[in-house]
Amino acid sequence: MIKYTVKRLLQSLVTVLIIVTIVFLLLRMLPTDYYFTEEQLMKFTEEQKQEQLLAAGLLDPIPEQLVRFYGDLVRLDFGESRRIQNGVPVVKVIGSKFQISMKLGIISIGISLVIGVLIGILQTRYKNRIPDHLGTIYTIFVNSVPALVSYSLVLVFGSRVLGLPSMYSTRNPGPSSILPLVCLSMTSIAWYALWTRRYMIDELNKDYIKLARVKGLETKKIMTRHVLRNAFVPIAQYLPQSILSTIGGSLLVERFFSVPGMGPLLTDSINRYDTNVVQTLVILYATLGIVGVFLGDVLMMIIDPRITLVGKGGTR
């Protein structure tokens, strides 16, 4: 376990470093005019532009810029924002946004997991009956209808019929979070329901379940102690990754409901060429994704001790 953890951590660090390096090089390949605002482009002379670029270190050789960038990363110095909030440390700019996305993300995953698994259990329990057909219709609807259409339906129904706030408000986060949470949870609910049903049906058809029924074991015990537990193992691998990904924020949902979270920040920082914010967000997203995959493996091992992270040859 320790060897596996160390190996995965080293692999994760290398992966994040490669991703960040590629983004760094791509940003440096953009024309230098993107560094300036429209007002600065009209106001500055060519000499003044060169002075600004020289002061920012953007005229130094790329290898020198890259080494300096790595040094800042080691010191956890992510620089300051130049466009989103001029002169404000990037950590502060992202921190406030991250808190909002984190709260919405964790709540939506909790809702998705509980409702999705329950729907999957009901579909399995009443296979080929009304509950199963209704769950299948919901899954097909969510996966086939474009997201903007389904979000619009939620917005219209929630605001006009139920009287819920149509836009997110930091002054009234409770009620104004309901519609974004519904939209964030819709797809995940369908995913958990679909795979819970599929894995549980697979388990029900296995020989050990048939043997348990022959021995007279109660259906409730079979479903809870054996079928659901074994069916939840592959689902558990996806759970931490989905939690961490959702914390990052849904770009479409947050823009649709004007949620001041992580989603709009990434596109805004790219459009406004705020390189420090872009680079930090890439590091954050890459780290969340890699940590999520690792936690998924660990959670699978906790749920099912028969699963080992290291094989006989010492490899995963």
Summary of the structure (lengths in Angstrom):
residues: 316
radius of gyration: 24.6
end to end distance: 10.5
largest distance: 87.9
contacts: 953
relative contact order: 0.13
helix: 76%
strand: 1%
